[in-house]
Each structure stands twice: as C-alpha cells, then as structure tokens.
Amino acid sequence: MVGLTAVEKSSRSAVAVGMVAAAGISRRLGMISAAEQSRITAAIGRLGLPVSVRGVKLAAVRRAMAHDKKWFSGKNRWVLPAGIGRCAVRSGVSERSVRAALRDVMEG
C-alpha cells in the first residue's frame, strides 16, 4: 500500500475489516462454515490488509453504517459470503448478529 494517501489506506482498511465482519455475520446465519470464515479472514490478511481494528467504538461504527450506500428504507442490506467465491444480498439481519460480528473484529 506504498504510495497511497492516508484516506485511501483508511478506506481500504475499513473495507477489509468490513469483509471480515461480513464473514462473521454470514457464519452466524449459517451461510458459511467456520472453516470458510477462517479462509476468508486468512486471505484478507495475506494481502497485507487488516482483519481487525483497534480503538474504535462500536457506537461510532454503527452511526457510520447508517450512512452506507446499502442502507435503504431504514434497513441495511448486507452483501454476505455464501461460500468461497459466492455472495448473497440479505436484509433483516438481526442486530445481535451484527453486533457480535463487529465485536469480533474490534480489538480493545
């Protein structure tokens, strides 16, 4: 990531950690196995991207998520892995699943 601006690095990091959180949501919904979740997380890490974040408050992440482009009619649509190389769009994901997946990727 040499040569990237701080904003570009921050954006890439946020996307990478979001992908890891999405894999956690997907596992909780029974869409992927724990082994598939581990493979996704490891692949992201092998690319030199972060798989967790430190020093960020859960409430701040949830506020930012409310401005995401996938937010529609008061509900967030999730692009979730449905297997290695496959994804599905889901809405109505429980708050409990989202919070648990976010906590898993948030250190400290």
Backbone bond lengths (Angstrom), bond angles and torsions (degrees), N, CA, C in turn:
res aa  C-N    CA-C-N  psi(-1)  N-CA   C-N-CA  omega(-1)  CA-C   N-CA-C  phi
1 M - - - 1.447 - - 1.524 110.49 -
2 V 1.321 115.97 20.50 1.458 121.15 176.43 1.524 108.64 -64.02
3 G 1.327 116.42 139.22 1.451 120.69 177.68 1.516 114.09 89.84
4 L 1.308 118.30 -6.20 1.456 120.70 178.22 1.519 110.28 -84.40
5 T 1.315 116.65 147.55 1.457 120.00 174.76 1.525 109.39 -72.13
6 A 1.317 115.72 165.84 1.472 120.39 178.94 1.524 111.03 -60.24
7 V 1.334 117.44 -38.34 1.464 120.96 -179.88 1.526 110.02 -66.83
8 E 1.337 117.66 -42.68 1.460 120.46 178.78 1.524 111.10 -63.34
9 K 1.337 116.88 -42.22 1.465 120.56 177.74 1.519 110.39 -62.85
10 S 1.332 116.45 -43.24 1.457 121.17 -179.37 1.528 110.57 -63.66
11 S 1.316 116.92 -42.64 1.459 121.13 179.93 1.523 111.14 -64.57
12 R 1.323 117.40 -44.92 1.461 120.93 178.72 1.525 110.96 -63.08
13 S 1.310 115.85 -39.90 1.465 119.62 178.84 1.523 110.82 -64.46
14 A 1.333 116.30 -43.19 1.465 120.30 179.76 1.524 110.84 -62.70
15 V 1.327 117.42 -41.20 1.463 120.74 178.79 1.527 110.03 -64.63
16 A 1.331 116.63 -43.49 1.467 120.22 -178.90 1.528 111.15 -62.17
17 V 1.322 116.77 -47.93 1.467 120.19 179.73 1.529 109.91 -65.52
18 G 1.328 117.10 -36.07 1.463 120.48 176.62 1.519 112.04 -63.35
19 M 1.329 117.09 -36.59 1.461 120.30 177.18 1.522 111.16 -65.78
20 V 1.322 116.37 -37.84 1.467 120.08 177.45 1.525 109.59 -66.72
21 A 1.329 117.29 -42.50 1.467 120.41 177.52 1.529 110.62 -63.40
22 A 1.332 117.29 -40.48 1.470 120.78 178.38 1.528 110.59 -61.46
23 A 1.322 116.90 -38.48 1.467 119.88 176.76 1.525 110.34 -63.45
24 G 1.330 116.46 -37.14 1.467 120.14 176.72 1.518 112.36 -65.24
25 I 1.327 116.40 -40.92 1.463 119.92 176.77 1.529 109.30 -62.86
26 S 1.322 115.52 -45.81 1.462 121.12 -178.62 1.528 111.67 -58.97
27 R 1.334 116.40 -42.17 1.471 119.39 177.78 1.522 110.28 -63.76
28 R 1.309 117.14 -42.73 1.465 120.45 179.85 1.528 111.90 -62.76
29 L 1.327 116.91 -29.70 1.462 121.15 179.25 1.525 112.27 -86.76
30 G 1.338 116.53 -1.30 1.458 120.42 179.31 1.520 114.03 78.76
31 M 1.328 116.82 15.89 1.464 121.18 -179.09 1.528 112.25 -81.54
32 I 1.335 116.22 -28.75 1.461 121.60 177.03 1.525 108.42 -136.83
33 S 1.314 115.66 161.34 1.468 120.94 177.99 1.525 110.04 -85.94
34 A 1.313 115.98 167.64 1.466 120.91 175.10 1.528 110.28 -60.85
35 A 1.336 116.96 -36.25 1.469 120.59 178.63 1.526 111.00 -64.51
36 E 1.331 117.21 -41.06 1.465 120.34 178.14 1.526 110.46 -66.64
37 Q 1.321 116.90 -39.80 1.460 120.28 176.75 1.525 109.70 -59.69
38 S 1.316 117.41 -44.48 1.464 121.45 179.33 1.521 111.08 -62.93
39 R 1.322 117.56 -40.60 1.470 121.20 178.91 1.524 111.06 -62.67
40 I 1.330 117.09 -42.40 1.466 121.64 179.13 1.519 109.96 -63.31
41 T 1.323 116.45 -48.26 1.464 121.02 -179.82 1.518 111.04 -61.11
42 A 1.331 117.58 -44.46 1.466 121.39 179.85 1.523 111.49 -63.74
43 A 1.324 117.98 -39.65 1.467 121.27 -180.00 1.527 110.68 -63.38
44 I 1.321 116.99 -41.71 1.458 121.14 178.34 1.527 109.70 -64.03
45 G 1.320 116.85 -44.07 1.460 121.25 178.51 1.523 112.57 -62.89
46 R 1.342 116.96 -38.87 1.473 120.29 179.08 1.520 112.39 -63.86
47 L 1.309 117.21 -23.35 1.464 120.99 177.16 1.528 111.91 -80.10
48 G 1.325 115.94 0.23 1.464 120.14 179.97 1.513 113.07 82.58
49 L 1.319 116.14 14.50 1.458 120.73 179.48 1.521 109.81 -97.71
50 P 1.325 117.19 152.52 1.464 119.74 -180.00 1.530 111.58 -71.59
51 V 1.315 115.11 147.88 1.468 120.65 176.72 1.526 110.73 -114.11
52 S 1.324 116.23 2.28 1.458 121.89 176.03 1.520 107.99 -153.47
53 V 1.308 115.41 168.20 1.460 121.20 -179.28 1.522 108.16 -134.08
54 R 1.297 115.58 148.63 1.459 121.70 -178.27 1.527 109.69 -121.50
55 G 1.315 116.50 145.22 1.460 121.12 173.16 1.518 115.59 76.61
56 V 1.311 117.85 20.90 1.466 121.68 178.49 1.524 107.76 -115.71
57 K 1.309 115.75 135.60 1.466 120.92 -179.94 1.530 110.84 -84.26
58 L 1.311 115.83 139.90 1.462 121.79 179.61 1.526 110.86 -56.75
59 A 1.324 117.39 -41.49 1.468 120.81 -179.26 1.524 111.12 -61.84
60 A 1.320 117.88 -37.73 1.462 121.65 178.99 1.527 110.95 -67.11
61 V 1.314 116.49 -38.99 1.466 120.47 177.92 1.528 109.77 -64.92
62 R 1.306 117.14 -44.56 1.475 120.96 -179.71 1.533 110.75 -63.05
63 R 1.346 117.49 -39.61 1.471 120.01 177.42 1.528 110.36 -62.87
64 A 1.325 117.06 -43.92 1.469 121.16 179.44 1.526 110.81 -63.65
65 M 1.311 116.93 -37.61 1.464 121.05 -179.57 1.529 111.67 -63.18
66 A 1.314 116.95 -28.15 1.464 120.90 -179.31 1.529 111.52 -66.65
67 H 1.332 117.41 -15.53 1.468 122.09 179.65 1.523 111.87 -102.96
68 D 1.312 116.95 5.30 1.463 121.37 -178.05 1.526 110.43 -68.34
69 K 1.331 115.88 148.34 1.471 120.91 -178.12 1.528 113.16 -64.38
70 K 1.326 117.84 -17.45 1.464 120.64 -179.81 1.524 112.49 -88.27
71 W 1.312 117.34 0.72 1.461 123.45 179.64 1.521 107.27 -81.00
72 F 1.332 118.11 124.17 1.458 121.58 -174.73 1.520 109.65 -145.76
73 S 1.317 116.84 128.29 1.472 122.63 178.73 1.527 112.41 51.79
74 G 1.325 115.71 42.50 1.453 120.38 177.21 1.512 115.48 77.17
75 K 1.338 117.79 6.04 1.462 121.27 179.69 1.524 109.48 -129.28
76 N 1.308 114.93 145.24 1.453 119.63 177.37 1.517 109.23 -94.13
77 R 1.309 115.55 132.87 1.458 121.23 172.50 1.520 106.82 -94.82
78 W 1.304 116.43 133.84 1.460 122.43 -175.97 1.521 110.14 -109.12
79 V 1.323 116.32 133.82 1.458 121.74 170.78 1.522 104.98 -96.62
80 L 1.328 116.23 109.44 1.461 121.67 -171.43 1.522 111.11 -120.24
81 P 1.329 116.30 144.11 1.462 118.02 174.85 1.527 110.38 -64.83
82 A 1.323 114.50 136.02 1.468 121.12 178.24 1.526 109.36 -116.20
83 G 1.308 115.95 20.10 1.455 124.32 -176.33 1.519 107.30 141.62
84 I 1.300 117.62 171.33 1.455 120.60 178.84 1.537 108.19 -68.30
85 G 1.328 115.67 121.05 1.457 120.97 179.47 1.516 115.62 83.75
86 R 1.333 117.51 5.11 1.470 121.37 -179.94 1.519 109.90 -130.57
87 C 1.322 116.14 150.06 1.460 119.22 175.70 1.522 109.41 -141.61
88 A 1.327 114.52 166.67 1.460 121.96 178.28 1.520 108.17 -143.77
89 V 1.312 116.60 149.78 1.460 121.59 176.54 1.517 107.48 -97.50
90 R 1.316 115.34 126.99 1.470 121.22 -179.16 1.521 109.85 -129.03
91 S 1.311 116.17 143.96 1.461 121.16 170.10 1.520 106.46 -124.48
92 G 1.301 116.03 169.51 1.453 119.45 -179.49 1.514 114.08 74.69
93 V 1.338 116.83 22.46 1.464 120.26 176.84 1.527 108.14 -70.54
94 S 1.316 116.60 134.04 1.465 120.09 -176.08 1.522 111.87 -64.02
95 E 1.304 113.88 144.91 1.464 121.06 176.90 1.524 110.41 -58.46
96 R 1.303 116.25 -35.38 1.468 121.34 179.62 1.534 111.15 -61.24
97 S 1.323 117.31 -44.72 1.466 121.58 178.84 1.522 111.49 -64.67
98 V 1.332 116.09 -42.09 1.464 120.81 -179.93 1.522 110.25 -64.07
99 R 1.323 117.01 -49.68 1.469 120.40 -179.25 1.529 111.66 -61.01
100 A 1.302 117.34 -42.07 1.473 120.43 -179.86 1.524 110.63 -63.33
101 A 1.332 117.17 -43.67 1.468 120.25 179.71 1.521 110.94 -65.89
102 L 1.329 116.82 -39.25 1.461 119.48 178.24 1.531 111.04 -65.49
103 R 1.319 116.44 -42.89 1.476 119.16 178.52 1.518 110.96 -59.96
104 D 1.327 117.04 -36.31 1.465 120.73 179.69 1.532 112.92 -61.88
105 V 1.336 117.07 -31.52 1.468 119.17 -177.74 1.535 112.70 -97.69
106 M 1.320 116.62 -2.13 1.466 120.57 -178.78 1.520 109.46 -103.87
107 E 1.311 115.40 116.61 1.471 121.15 178.30 1.516 108.91 -93.18
108 G 1.317 115.46 136.63 1.469 119.56 173.33 1.464 115.62 80.29
